[in-house]
Amino acid sequence: MTASAPAPAPAPSPRRWRPRRVYVTRSAAELPHGRRILARLEAAGVGDVELLRSDRLPPLRGEDERSTYALAKQTLAVVVAPPSKRRPQPIPPSADWRVDLAEGCPAHCQYCYLAGSLGGPPITRVYANLEEVLDGVAPHVGTGTVTSASQDRRDEGTTFETSCYTDPLAIEHVTGSLSQAISYVGTRDWGGPVQMRFTTKFDDVEPLMALPHHGRTRVRLSVNASGVQRFEGGTARMPQRVAALRALALAGYPVGLTIAPIMPVEGWREQYGALLDDVAAATADVAGLDLTAELITHRFTPRSKEVLQGWYPRTALEMDEDARRQKRGKFGAVKHVYPAPVMRELRDWFEAALAERLPAARYLYWT
């Protein structure tokens, strides 16, 4: 008698964030989507939900910057997006326009690019007036400077990025905003090609599987070398992200890799090579695969370094101005990026590795 093969190990449960406290402003609680969020919070077993008497959030302060940060990262606020947050803004090189479903992220990435750009403690704020936010899409269809006006990317149509200031999948189980946005974009007649897009470090993609996306939402998984993931606290592990990418592609979604932030850690060629090989294996049998790659190197500003070192005083993340060169934005803002020889070495390797290991991926940009 031959022994039967052992049963395969069950897949790990998806990574889900559960807020410890929730504030709901008066105006947000009166809106249909605000009420839907309240129902989701109750279903998720979130007990500390405070309905505020006004539209002002209470002050959130700990004993020091680190404890204030910890409190904020455990907090969700359901608010109404002001008019300034409802107007799509240009967002090169990712997309034509930025559309915000929320602001803030529950992950604990020690290189967080939101550090220094959000005012006050980093509470995650989700917008209850989602319908108003989505109504801002239609007037911008057919306009833009990134994909709408590009020979190489115009097949994507007018693109709307929804993950500039949040990871929408990280909070989807308690908001439902992402599913509603995907269905909204997927089921309307826009008078021209349109694509919503977002990047995530989470793997809870089951709620997205049966949505009527009609190929109009590109989901990119933020992936990195194994030596960099130690800086990405509270997120899904890399194998789970790759598995989520495969599941989405099999469900007909256009998918993508956001390889970011690229860092020349020890053994980076081998680590990033193994990552690309894993993605290639996971997507090899996906019929009609539509896969892109966006490559973003690590950078920081003087302000973000100050904030991040307050949040993570023991971080081992390299943020040495003397080992970087300065890059100035169009308004004079300073970013510290890798020296030109390091950037060339990284870019040459990645472009060759993508072509060799993952030829199905369409390479969009390097920055």
N, C-alpha and C positions, 0 to 999 in steps of 0.2 A: 504494500500500500504506500503510495507516495504522499508525502506531507503536503497539505494545501499551502499556497502562498499566503504570507501574512496580509491581513487587511491593510489597505493604505491608511496612513495617519490622516485624521480629519484636518481639513483646512482650518487655519487659525481664524478666530473671529475677527471681523474688520475693526480697525482702530476707530473708536468713537470718543469724542470729548463730551463730558457732562459738566455743565456749569454748576457751581455751588450756590451762586446767587444770581437772581435775574431782576432787573429793574425794567418796568414797562411804563412809559410816559402816558399821561392822560390821553393825548391825541392818538397815540399809537394803539391804545386799547380800544378806541372807538372805530378803528378801520377793520374791514373784513380780513385782510391778511394778518393784522395784529391779533385778531381773535383766533385765526387758524394757528398762529404760533403759540398762543396760550394753550390751545388744545394739545399741540404736540409736546409742549413742556410737561403738561400733566401726564400724558401717555408715557413719557420718558422717565417719569418718577422724580422730576425736579421739584423739590418741595419749597425751597426758599424763593418765592416769586412775589415781588412787591409791586403793587399797582400804585403809581405815584399820583399825587393830587395835581401835579403841574407837569410841564414839559421840560423841566430842568432836572438833570441827574444830580443826586446828592454827591458831596465831595467824597473822594476815596483816597485815604492817606494811611500809610503804615508808619512804622517807627523810622524807617529810612527808605532810600530809593529801591533797594532790593525787595523789601517787604511790601512796598506799594505796588511794585511790579507783580509780585506773586498774587496779591489780592486782585489786581486788575485782570490777570490771566485766568482767574476763576470766575469772572463776572461776564454776563451777557446783558446788554441793554437793548431793548426793543424801542426804537425811536422813529420819528418821521424825518426823512431826508429833506433838508432845506433846498430851496430852488438851485443853489450853487452846486449841489450834489446830484441834481436831476438833469443837468445839462451835459451831454457827452463831450469829452475833451480829447484832443489828439493825443495819441500814445505811441509814437514810433519808438523802436522798429517793430514792435509786436503786432500792432493792428492800426486800423484807421481811427477808431474811437474807443474811449474808455467809458464803460457803463458800470456803475457801482451798485451792487446788491447789498453790500455791507461794508464795514470798515473795521479793520483789526482782525487778528488771527489768534486762535488758542494754542498754536504750536510754540515751542521754545527753541527756535533756531538762534544760535549764538552769533550768526552773521546777519540777522534780520534786516532786510533792506527797508522796512518800515520805521526802524529806529531813527528818531530825530525828525521824522516827517509827519508824525501824528501828534496833535496837541494833547498834553495831559497824560495820565496813566493809560496804558494800552488796553483799555476795555474793548471787547468786541461789540460793535454796534450793528444791529441788523435793521433794515428799513421796512417799516410796516406799510408805507405807501408804495409798495412794489409796482402796482399798476401804473402810477404816475411815472416812476422811473423807467419802466418799459415803454411807455408812450413816447419817450424821447428818442427811440430808435428810428421810427419811420421817417422823420424829417431829414435824417442824415444818410439814408440809403442812396447810393450812387455818388456819394461825395467822400473825400478823404485823400490822403497823400501817400499811404503805405501800400495797401493792396488795390484799392480802386484805380490808382493811377500807375500801377506797376505791370510791366509786360510779363514779368516772371511769376507774379502772384495774383494776377487779376482773376484767375479762375476761382479764387476764394471768395470773390465778391466783395461787398463792403463788410469789413470785419469789426466786431465789437468785443472788446476784451473786458471780462468781468472779474478778473482776479488781480487787479493792480493793487488793491488795498485790503485784500482778504484772501483766504482759501475757502471758496464757497462750499466745497464738498465737506470740509471739516465741520461745518455747522448745519449741514443739510438736514440731518435727522431731527433737529429741533426747530428748523425754520421752514423747510419746504420751498424756499425761495428759488433755489437752483432748478428744481424740477418744473416749477411754474414758468421760469424763464425759458428753459429748453423747449417746453411745449408751446409757449407763446411764439417763439421764433420759428419753430418747426411747422406751425399750422396756418400761418398767415400768408396772404399774397402780398409780397413786398414790391412787386413791379420790377424786380431785378434780383440777382444773386446776393445772398446775405449769409454771413456766418458769425455765430457767436463762438467765443472761445474762452477757455479758462485753464489754469494750471493748478495742480493739486499735489500734495504730499500724502494724501490719505487714500484709502483703498475701499471705502464703503460704497461701492458703485452699484449694488443690487437695486436700489430705488430708481436708478437711471435706465435700467435694461429695457423696460417695455414702454418707455416714453415715445411719443410721436416726434422724434427729432428730425426725421427725414433728411439726415446728413447735413443739417445746418448748424451743428454744434461740434467744434473740435475740442476734444479733451486731451490735454497734455499732462503727462505725469512728470513731475519734477524728480529727476534721478541724479545720482552722484556716485563717486567712488566710495568704496567701503570705508576708507580712512577719513572721509568727510562726514559720514552720517553720524559720527559721535557728536557733531555740533547741531544735530537736528532732533532735539528732544520732543517727545510727545507726538511723533509722527509714525506712520506705518513703515515697517522695515522694507528694505529694497526688494526682496523677493515678492512681497505682497503687492508692491507698486507695479512691478512687472506683470504679475498675474492680473491685476486690475486693468492694465493696458490691453492685455490679450482679451479679457472678457468684453471690454468696450468695443474693441475692433470686431469681435465676432458678432456683436449686436449691431454692427453697421455704422458705428460712429467713425468719422475721421478722427485719428488720434495723433499724438505727437510726443516727442521727448523734449523737455526743457532741461538741458544738462547745465545745472547751475547750483551754486557758483563754482565754476571750475577752479581748482587749486592744484598747484604742482607739489602735492604732498609726496612723501617718500614712496616710491613704487607706483607713481600715478599712471604710467603707461600700462602696466600690468592690470591695475585696478579698473581703469576706464575701459581697457580692452575686454576684460571679463564682463563688465556691465553691458557693453555693446553685443558681445556674444550671447549673453542671456536674453537680451531683447530679440536678437535675430532668431534664436531657438523658439521663443515664445510666440513669434508672429509668422513663422515660416509657412504654416499651413492655413493662414487666414486668406480666404478668397477676397479679391478686390481690395487688398490692404491699401489704405490711404494714410501714410505715416510721414510726419515732418520732424525736423530736428532744429532746435534753437539753442545756440551755444553762448553762454554768458559767463565771463570770468569774474572772479571776486574783486570787489572794490569797496571802498568805504569813504565816508566824508569825516572831517574833524568832528562834526556834531554827532554823527552816528557812532563813531568810536567812543566818544564820551558817554553816550547813553548806554551803549552795549556793555561797556566796562562797569557801569553802575548796576546794570541788570545781572551781569555775569562776572563778578569781580575775580573769579579764579579761572576764567577761560584761558585755554591754550591756543585760541585762534590767533594767527599771525596778523597783526595790524601795525606794522612798523613803517612809519612814514619814510625812514631813511632807505628802506628796501624797495620803495615804490617810486613812481613818477607821478607828477600832478597832471590832471586832465581837467580843463575848465569847460563848463557848459556855456550855452549861449548867453546866459545871464550872469556869468562870472563865477558860478559856484564851483568849488574845488572838489574833485574826487581823486583818491589815491588808487592808482591802478598799477599793474605789473609793468616792469621796464620793457621797452620795445623788444629786446632780444628774447625775453621770456615769453612775451605774447606771440612772437613769430614762431617760436618752438612749439608752443601749445597749439596754435592754430594750424600749423603745417601737419602736426601729428593727427589732430582730430579730423581734418579734412581727408587725409589719406585713410585713416582708420574707418571713417564712415563709409567711404567709397568701397573699401575692401570687405568690411565685416557686416555692413548694413546697407547694401546698395539700394534697397527698397525705400530708404528714407530720403525725403526731399529736404535738402539743407537750405534753411531760410536765411539765417544771418549769424554773424559772429559779433560780439561786442565785449 
